Amino acid sequence: MSGDITVSEKAREKLLILKSEASIGDDCGLRVSVQGGGCSGLSYKLDFDDVQQPGDQVFQVQDLKLFVNLKSYLYLAGTELDFSDGLDGKGFHFINPNASRTCGCGESFSV
């Protein structure tokens, strides 16, 4: 299994739309992180960020840059970020092979 963090085409397109709507420059990337909380113990967090921090893992997905701090990367290695706009839920979803349990909403997980 690859340790890269990937983004589906649908998620990439939605992120580019959000960047455009918020007038965020091309030099800004997406910070993907994990924090304590949520019903399963850990939750995902997405923010736009224009600064690479020391220790960040950086992934280039076509025209989108991802920043992941080392602590979060340990939980996210091999994860795919996807986007759904279907009837069963709209929003970003993480397909995380490291998660042993996820909550019903898909926003938190445990390992």
N, C-alpha and C positions, 0 to 999 in steps of 0.2 A: 504494500500500500504506500502511495506517495504521501509525503508530509505536507505537500502544497495545500493551501487553502484556495478553493476554486469558487467561481461565481458562474451560475447558469446564465445563458444568454438573456433570458427573461428578466432575471435580477439585475444584470448589467444594464439593460435598456432602461429599467425603472430607476436605477441609481443615477444614470445620466440625465434622465428627465428631472429628477429631484434636484440635482446640481444646477441644471439650467433654470428651473423655476425659482431657485433661491439665489440666483446670480453668483454661484460659487465658481471660482476660477478653475481652469484646467490643471493648475499645479496642486490643487487640493485633492487629497485621497480619502479613502474610507478607513476609519479606525474601527477594527473589529476586536472586541474584548469580552472577557468573562468577568463577572463580579458576583459576590455572594448575594444570595437572595432568591426570591421566587419560590414556588411551592415544592420544587425538587432540590433546592439547595444552592444551585448556581444558575445565573441568568446571563443571557447574551446582551451585548450592548453594541449599537452602531452609531457612529458620529462621523461627520466630515472633519478632517484635520489637514492642515497644510504643513505640519512640522513632524519630521521623523525624529523620534526620541532615541537616545542611546539604547541599544539592545533590541530595538524593533526588528522583527522579521518583516521584510518587504516583499510583496508579491505583485507582479504586473499582470493584469488580466486585460489584454488588448489595450484600450485607452483608459483603463481604470487602475489606480494604484491602491493596494491594501496595506495598512500598517497594523501589525499585531505585536503587542509586547510579549516578552519571553514567557511570563507567567501564563498569559492567556493562550499562547501557542501550545503549551503543554497539553491543554484541554481541547484545542481546536485542530491539531494536525490532522490532515486528511478530510476536513469538513468541506462541504459544499453549501454555499449560500444560494438559496432559490427564492423565487417570488411567485405567489399564487394570487390570482384575482377571481378565483372560482367561488361557487356558492358555499363551499365548505370552509371558507375562511380566506380573507384577503390580507396579504402582507408578506413580509420576509420570513422564510423558514430555514432552519439550519438542519442539514443532513449530516449528523455528527457520528462517525463510527466509534468514537470513544465514549459516548453516552450509554450508560447501562440502563437508565430510566429517564423518560421525559414526561412532562406534565401534559395534560390534554390540550392546552393552548399552544404548546410547542415553544414557549418562551423561556422555559427553564429545564434543567437537566441535572443528573448526578452521574458520577463515574464510579 
